Amino acid sequence: MDSLLLLSSDDKRRYAEDIQTVLAAPEGFVVQFRYSARWATPAVRRAVSNSRAEGVPAVLGFAANTMATDPFVLPIRYATVVKAEKVAQMFIFQLRIGGYPNLQDYPDSLPGIVAQSRITVDQITAAENGVFHSATSNFPLLPAEATDNAPDRWLAAAERLALHRTYESSFFLRVASVETHQGKAVRYDGDGRLEAVDGQSLRIVTNIYTKRYLPDAGFKLTCTPGGPNLRIASDEVYDVALKYDVVDFWLFPAVQNYDTFSRVRISLASEKSDLRTVPAHVPLSFRINRSRSRSLRRWLATSAGAVLVALPAILGEQSPLGVRVAAALIGAGLLALSGAALSSQR
């Protein structure tokens, strides 16, 4: 099995929200797709059961009305299978998000997408004796992955997704790679957590877009920390008042004496119950490591302070009084410094 096509639909609200998350998430983010046995081809089920799906590249996409006359199939994102397992009659895929598909030559009108989708659905069902599966390894050639110009690739996918009635009134979200104040990208660990250092400021750039702006829809973009270990230093809530905008959020991991975990949830949604929209949510998990350089400085200050405080007793009364007093004062200062938080933000 060389690659997978994993599709999510709008049959349930959670499935539609999964597509919003896939579209919005930064590269390296880990998302979960789940399928009952009847929606996965026999080849996919065997690969998962035999532990042969891990590491396989995948195309993630949205599919609706696949057995109707007006199907809608759109590739949204590329990913790699991190973990795949069978739990009871469910097949669970953990997927590390990659780049966006290059949709430059893909239809950008609803009739064009429907026509292309008929070809895609026909090829998928032809390979499986007329049965359509949402998780398959038999699918037609789809647009190639592109990792350059991510904002443009995201917007191309969002504009096409907005042509479907499920998303036509929704806002779309993009969360860029989390960066430090110096502009260095924060990397993900093997479990899909961002590895940050305490005391180091973090910047999260977001893009928002909608095809149909409704002034009274009440959309809000929020960045909500999941605990005291991450403090937000920008506005936590942004009232959306434009069809397209760029919003920055700033976070500061609290200084601490141990490594810990925390979460941040970025959401773009409306609270009005009468509005047919699909919210976008991106929960970011952080592993916050204590600063090794600050720990070293603290250890050096503590060691030097302890030596200097003990120095008068070591030197004895025959040493000059001024030297003993100076040593004791400097040592006490170093001990006080080592006990401080040393919490200046970087």
N, C-alpha and C positions, 0 to 999 in steps of 0.2 A: 504494500500500500504506500504510494508515493505522496499522496496529499489527500486532504479531506475538504468537503464542503459542508459547513454546519450552518443551518438556517434557523432563524427565529421568526415567529409569526406574530400576528395581532389577535390570535384566538383568546389569549388571556392578557390581562393588563401587565402582568409581570414580564411576559415575553416581549411585549412592545417596549417596556422600560429597559430590558436587556439591550435592545438595539441602540437606544439612546446612550446607555453606558458605554457600549462598544465604540460608538461614534465619538464620544467625548473623551475617553480615557487617554492618558499619555502613554507613550511607548514604554513597555516594560510592565505595565499594569496587568494583574492577573484577574481574569473574569471566569465565571463558571456558567457553562451551558449544561442542560440536563435533558435527556430524552427517554421516553418509555420505549420498550423493546420494539414496538411496531413501527416506530418512526426512524429506526436505524436499519441500514441494510445488513444482511447476514455477514458480509465481509467486514463491516465496521464492528459488529458485535463480536465476531471471532477475534479481531485484532485487539479489542479491549480485553476480552477474556484471557487472551494469551500474552498480555502485556507487551504488545507490539505497536501500540499507538503513540507512546511517549516519544517526543522529539519530532513528530510528523508535522509538516507545515499545513496550515488550514486557512481557508477562506471563510470569513464570517459574513453572513448576509441576512437580509430581510426578505421574506416570502409571504405572499397573501394571495388568496383565490387561486391556488395552484391547479385546482381541478375545474375551474370555471373558464369561461371564454375570455375573461380579462385578467389573466394572472399578472402579478407584479413581483418580480424577483430583482433584487439589487445587491451587488456585492458592496459591503460596507468597510471591511477591515481585514487585514492579514494577521495571522497569529501563529503560534507554535504550541503544540500540545505539551503541557508540563506534566500532567498526570491524567490518566483515564482509568476509571474503575467501574465495575458493575456492582450496584447496591440494590439487592432484591431484583425488581424488574426495571430498574432505572440504570441508565448509562450516564455517568458523570464525567465531564471534561473540564479540567483546569487549563486555561488557555492564557499564554503570555502575549499581550497585544503587540503587534508590529506596526508596519506602515499602512498607508491608505492605498486602495487600488487607483491606478491611473485611469480616470474616467473620461479622458479627453475625447476619445472616439466612441464612448458609450452614448446612447440616445439621451437627450435632455428634455424630451417632451413626454407627456403621458402616453399618447398613442405609440411613440417610438419605443418606450420602455415595455409596454404591453406586447408589442410585436416581438421584441427581443426576448421577453420572458417566455413567450409561447415556444420559441426555439429551445430555450434552456430547459423548460419543463418537459418538452417532448423527448429531449435527449436523455434526461434523467430517468424518465419512466420507461423509455425504450430499453435501457440497460437493465431494468429490474422487472421485466415482464408486465409492463403497464402500471406498476405501482409506484407512487411518488413517495420518496423518503426525504426527511429533513436532514438526516445525517448520512452522507454517502461518500464513497470514494470514486464513483463513476459520474462524472459531470463534464460539461463542455469547457473549452478553453475560456477563461475569464480574464479581465484586464490584469495586467501585471502589477506587482507591488511597486509602490513608489515611496521612498523615504525622504525625498527632497520636497521643498515647498509645502510643508505640512498644512499650514493654514489654507492654502489654495485647494489642496486635495480634500481637506475636510469640508470646505465650503461647497465644492462640486458634489460631494456625496449628500450633504444636507439639502442642497437645492433640489436634487432628484428625489430624495426621500420625502420632501415636502409636497411632492406632486400626488402622493397617496393620501386618501381622505383621513386615514388614522392620524397623520402627522401634520396636516395642512394648517392647523391653528397653533401648533406647538412651537416653542422656541428650541433651538438646538445649541448645544454647549460643546466647547472644546477646552480641555485643560492641558496646557503645555507642560513640558517636563519641568519639574520643580528645580529651582536653581538657588544657589547661595547668593549672598549680596555681591560677591565677586563675579557672578555669572557662570559659575561652575555647576554643571548638571548634577543633581543628587541621584546616585545610582540605586537600583533595586537589588535586594539580596535574593537568594534562591527561593525564598518563600513569598516573594512579591511585596516585601516591605521596603520602604524608602529608608536608607541609612543616613540619618542626620547626626550632627554633633551638637551637644547642648551648648547654649550660648551663642549659636551661629544663626544669624537671621536668614530666613527662607522666603523666596518670592514665588508666587504662583500666578501665572498670567492666564487669563481665561478670555475666550472669544464667545460671543453670543450672536445668534442670527435667527430670524424668522421670515418666512415668505409673506405672511399676512399679519401686519402689526395691528393690534386692537388696543386703543389708548386706555380703555377701562378694564383690561383683562387682569391687571394686578399681578403681573409676573415679578418675581423677586429672585435675585441671585444671592445665595447665602454661602458663607464659609463658616462652618461650625466646628470648633475644636471639641474633641471627645473627652477632655479631662484637663487637669491643671498643669500637665507637663508640656502642653503647647499653648502659648498665649498668642492671641491675634492682635496685631499692632496696627491694623487698618480697619476700615469699616467692615463690620461683619455682615451687613445686609446692604444690597444695592438694588434700588428700585429701577426696573427696566423701563426705559422710555424711548428707546430707539430700535429700529429693525436690526441694526448691527452695531456692536460696540466691543471694546476691549477693556477689561477690568483687571486690576492687579490686587492681589491679597498678599499681606506680609504676616509671617508667623515667626515667633521666637521660642525655640525649645528652652524650657526652664533649666537653669543650672542645677545640677544634682551630683550626688556622690556615687551613683550607680547607674548602670544601663537599664533602660526601661522601654515600654512601648506606649504608643498613643495613636489616636486616629483623628482625621479631619474629614468632614463630609461637605462636599461642594454640591449644591443643588440649585436647579433652575426650574421653578414651578409656579403655578398660580393656585391660590387657595379657593377660588370661586368654583363651587361645585357644579354650576350649570354650564361650565365651559368644557368642551370636549378637547382636551389636550393630553399629551403624554409627558410627564415630568422627566427631567434628566438628573441623575444622581451619580456622583463619582466619590466613593469612600476611599480615602487614601490612608494606608496603614504606615506608621513610622516606627522604626527602631531607633531610639534616641540613645546614642553612646556618649558617655561622659568624655570630656576632652582629655586625651592622654597628655597633651603638653601642659595643660593646667594642673593635672594630677602630679606631673613631674615637678613643676615649679613649687607646688604645695609641699611635696615631699622634701625637696631641697631646702625650702624655707624652714620647715619643721626641724630638719636635721641640723641645719646651721644654727637655728635659734636655740635648740636644746644644748648644743655644744657651748655656745656663748654664755648661756645662763649658768652652765656648770663650770665655766672657765674660772671665775673668781675662787671657787673652792679648790680647783685643781692647782691654780697658781699659788695659793696660800697668802698669808698675811704679809710675807716679805715682798710681794709685788706692789707696785704703786697703786694707791687707792683710786686714782683717776682712771687707770686702765681697767680695774675691776668693775667700777661703776659703769664705765662706757660699755664694757662687754655685756654686763647684765642688762643694760637698757636696750642695746641693739638686739640682744637675744630675745628679750621680751617683745620687742617690736616685730621681729621675724615670726615669733610664735603667734602673735595676734594676726599678722598678715596671713599666715597659713590657715588660720581658723576662719578667715573671711571667705565669702562666696567667690571672690575673684570673678565677678559676674558681668564684666563689661561685654556688651554685645559686639559681634564681629560682622 
